[in-house]
Amino acid sequence: MVGGHMTQKEFLASEGCFIADGAPERIYQVAAEACVRDFVVPGNKAALVNQYCGLLSRFLGEGNFTLYAPRFIAEGGSISETGKVAGKNRHTIVGSGIYFKKASV
């Protein structure tokens, strides 16, 4: 399992951090070329998940990989929005934002 992009608002150089903007895509590409099939993507960044799905589909074939995503609640993500672009082979990483959320009955 390989992760390449974190959920923080300031992760890439263009966002004020020090990670090169092209690094996450390169990480996913190198992993796919090495036949990795499980990837952690940022659950709060649906547009990037969509971009990474396209990249992984080119290298591994559509539907031949599984995505795992954290931070749907704590950092403003949406399970339904990111889930739509992630496709059917996906899993939510349950964290405190979901675990401690009170169920409405």
Phi, psi and omega in degrees: 000133183231134173247146182226343183225127181270170186270347183299149180295325181248075182256317183270161179303319181292347179258001177109005179252198186244003179279124180304139184305324182274356184298313181301316179299319179294320177300312179296321180296312180299318179296316179297320178297335178269012177070022171293141182236000181236126187225139174264127180234160182283115183295344181260014182226073186303320181297320178289323177299319177299316179298315181291327175299317178298315179298311182294325177297322179297323183270326187247346185094143182300130178080004182260027178208162180237138179252143175236136185221126173262174169071035178291328185256306189299331182239030170082020178278173179226120180302315183290319181295308181290325178300322179298316182280335181286335179088190188280336180267076182214157178220142175270131173273113185281122179239191185298328180298328178265316185301318183265003179289132179284135178283137176264127184251000000 
